Amino acid sequence: MTTLRFTADLWRWEAQTGWFFVTVGPEASARIREVPRAPRGFGSVRVRATVGATSWTTSVFPDAQRGAYVLPVKQAVRRAEGLGEGDPAQVVLEVLE
């Protein structure tokens, strides 16, 4: 299992203002791409994410504009961890597939 650790700023998706993400850095994104897997919708990759003390299962998605994967951070996580737009989030990702 591949485990990645990084810190990234929380940002709001302009097309859907209720959606927030962190960008997986270039090195971590490259490591995710290296893991062989069956194709999934939208190029998504299943992960177990941890931000602070909160963990959940979700997917990361490739973002061509950023040249990296992005991790959606749901409202319950943002509230539990006291995160707002622009705040740095300490993230641990475990690639599940």
QUIFENMO-V446648 format. One record per run of one state. SS is the DSSP state (hx for helix, st for strand, lp for the rest). FROM is the first residue (numbers start at 1). TO is the last residue. If there is no record, write none. Layout:
ss=SS from=FROM to=TO
ss=SS from=FROM to=TO
//
This chain:
ss=lp from=1 to=1
ss=st from=2 to=9
ss=lp from=10 to=10
ss=st from=11 to=12
ss=lp from=13 to=19
ss=st from=20 to=23
ss=lp from=24 to=25
ss=hx from=26 to=34
ss=lp from=35 to=40
ss=hx from=41 to=43
ss=lp from=44 to=44
ss=st from=45 to=51
ss=lp from=52 to=53
ss=st from=54 to=63
ss=lp from=64 to=67
ss=st from=68 to=72
ss=lp from=73 to=74
ss=hx from=75 to=81
ss=lp from=82 to=87
ss=st from=88 to=95
ss=lp from=96 to=97
//
